[in-house]
Amino acid sequence: MKEQRAREILQALVQGVDPLTGEDLPPGTILQHADVLRALLAGMTALEQTTARAQRRAQLPDNVGRAWTADEEATLVASYKSGNSVPDIAIRHGRTLRAIEARLEKLGLLTPEQRTTNPGFVRDLLEEDEVW
């Protein structure tokens, strides 16, 4: 079942409507109990979050989250050393700008001060400010 249809069914039930016929459900059904309504609303929220996550994920570059290969690192280094811009390199590698800068920093080609993106961990930010 498609998520959109599942949401429509849950919404109809929350509103006290038969999702198949569109008719009002008879009084006294289990759907009028507060716990059941809360459960239906929780299901709707979960479906909405899943859909939103999938939409965000679809907008990310193809290689997000994939491990770096030795060949890809070599290509990255060659591209960077030959003067290609970090955004162009990110597009060619199917990675985020943040991922490219982090890898260049890990390889010693970029300092933290040269990065245009923030470090990946809150802990790193806190240590820089010495606030624990």
Residue pairs with C-beta under 8 A, 6 or more apart in sequence:
3 47
3 50
3 51
6 47
7 44
7 47
7 48
8 19
9 19
10 40
10 43
10 44
10 47
11 44
12 18
12 19
12 22
13 19
13 25
13 31
13 40
14 31
14 37
14 40
14 41
14 44
16 24
16 25
16 29
16 31
16 32
17 23
17 24
17 25
18 24
18 25
25 31
30 36
31 37
31 40
60 96
61 90
61 91
61 93
61 94
61 95
61 96
62 94
63 93
63 94
63 95
64 94
64 95
64 96
64 99
68 76
68 103
72 93
73 103
73 107
75 93
76 89
76 93
76 100
76 103
76 104
76 107
77 107
77 109
79 88
79 89
79 92
80 86
80 89
80 104
80 109
81 109
84 92
86 97
86 100
86 101
86 104
86 116
87 97
89 100
90 96
90 97
90 99
90 100
93 100
97 116
97 117
98 117
98 118
98 120
101 110
101 115
101 116
101 117
102 115
102 117
102 120
104 110
105 111
105 112
105 115
112 119
118 125
119 125
126 132
